[in-house]
Amino acid sequence: MPGFEHGYERGVGMIAQTVVVALLIGKLVPVLVEAGYLPSGLFWWIIPTSIVSVVMTVDASRFWSFGYLAGVCIGIFVALPIFIKAGLLGPLDLLTYGGLAVAAVALRVKIHSSSL
């Protein structure tokens, strides 16, 4: 079963993926739209898809071990300040991923306490 180190990698990886997507959408896509290579409005679905992804991640967390979940949460809270300080993520990202970590822990604790 995956443990803390695997969860840590996932937590940091989630934040790194967010930065990559944010850079692509924020920097590359506008240039391609202005040049006429992409139609405007093509990426309106990114935010709703991200919200669904966060909800699915919280739902999947009920199957994670406590060690893996701790790794994910610590990875998120280690990576977020680094990218926020660099100006690559904003307060909404902090709220989203902080909420994800809190919701995942709350769900896992609720499941654990109800099985006792």
C-alpha positions in Angstrom: 0.0 0.0 0.0 1.4 3.5 -0.9 2.6 5.3 2.1 3.7 8.8 3.2 6.3 9.3 0.5 3.9 8.4 -2.3 1.3 10.8 -0.9 4.0 13.6 -0.6 4.9 13.1 -4.2 1.2 13.4 -5.2 0.7 16.5 -3.2 3.7 18.3 -4.6 2.8 17.0 -8.1 -0.7 18.3 -7.9 0.6 21.8 -7.2 3.3 21.5 -9.9 0.6 20.4 -12.5 -1.5 23.4 -11.5 1.4 25.7 -12.2 2.1 24.2 -15.6 -1.6 24.4 -16.6 -1.8 28.0 -15.3 1.3 29.0 -17.3 0.0 27.4 -20.4 -3.5 28.9 -20.1 -2.2 32.3 -18.8 0.7 32.9 -21.1 0.7 30.6 -24.2 -3.0 30.4 -25.0 -3.5 34.2 -25.2 -0.6 34.5 -27.7 -2.0 31.7 -29.8 -5.5 33.3 -29.7 -4.1 36.7 -30.8 -2.2 35.0 -33.6 -5.4 33.3 -34.8 -4.2 29.8 -34.1 -6.8 29.1 -31.5 -10.4 30.3 -31.3 -11.2 32.5 -28.3 -13.4 30.9 -25.6 -11.9 27.5 -26.3 -10.8 27.0 -22.7 -13.9 28.1 -20.8 -14.2 24.6 -19.4 -10.9 24.6 -17.4 -12.3 26.0 -14.2 -15.4 23.7 -14.0 -13.2 20.8 -14.8 -10.8 21.8 -12.1 -13.6 22.0 -9.6 -14.9 18.5 -10.6 -11.3 17.2 -10.2 -11.0 18.5 -6.7 -14.3 16.9 -5.7 -13.3 13.6 -7.2 -9.9 13.7 -5.4 -11.7 14.3 -2.1 -14.1 11.4 -2.8 -11.1 9.1 -3.7 -9.4 10.1 -0.4 -11.6 7.7 1.5 -9.6 4.9 0.2 -6.2 6.3 1.1 -4.2 5.3 4.1 -3.6 7.9 6.8 0.1 7.9 5.9 -0.6 8.6 2.2 -3.2 11.3 3.1 -0.7 12.9 5.5 1.9 12.9 2.7 -0.6 14.6 0.2 -1.5 17.3 2.7 2.1 18.0 3.7 3.1 18.0 0.0 0.4 20.5 -0.8 1.2 22.8 2.1 5.0 22.7 1.3 4.6 23.4 -2.4 1.8 26.1 -2.3 3.9 28.8 -0.5 6.8 28.3 -2.9 4.6 28.8 -6.0 2.6 31.6 -4.4 5.8 33.5 -3.4 7.0 33.1 -7.0 3.8 34.7 -8.2 2.7 31.5 -10.1 -0.4 30.8 -8.0 -2.8 33.1 -6.2 -5.1 33.2 -3.2 -7.8 31.2 -5.0 -5.4 28.3 -5.5 -4.5 28.4 -1.8 -8.2 28.3 -0.9 -8.9 25.5 -3.4 -6.0 23.2 -2.4 -6.3 24.1 1.3 -9.9 23.2 1.2 -9.1 20.0 -0.7 -6.7 18.9 2.1 -9.1 19.8 4.9 -12.0 18.1 3.2 -10.0 14.9 2.5 -8.8 14.7 6.1 -12.4 15.4 7.4 -13.8 12.7 5.2 -11.1 10.2 6.2 -11.6 10.9 9.9 -15.4 10.6 9.6 -15.1 7.3 7.8 -12.6 6.0 10.4 -14.7 7.2 13.4 -17.9 5.7 12.0 -16.2 2.3 11.5 -15.2 2.0 15.2 
